[in-house]
């Protein structure tokens, strides 16, 4: 059986790792969402430019 001090250290370390994992997940999904939004905006912008160029003057 582990002593109380060691149990506490292991518990706190596990909490810390869990917190890091959660914050990394939130940060990564945020970055992916931003990149995705930029990608969509770029596609829409390219379509708008193409349509504008097609119009007769």
Buried (B, 14 or more C-beta within 10 A) or exposed (E): EEEEEEEEEEEEEEEEEEEEEEEEEEEEEEEEEEEEEEEEEEEEEEEEEEEEEEEEE
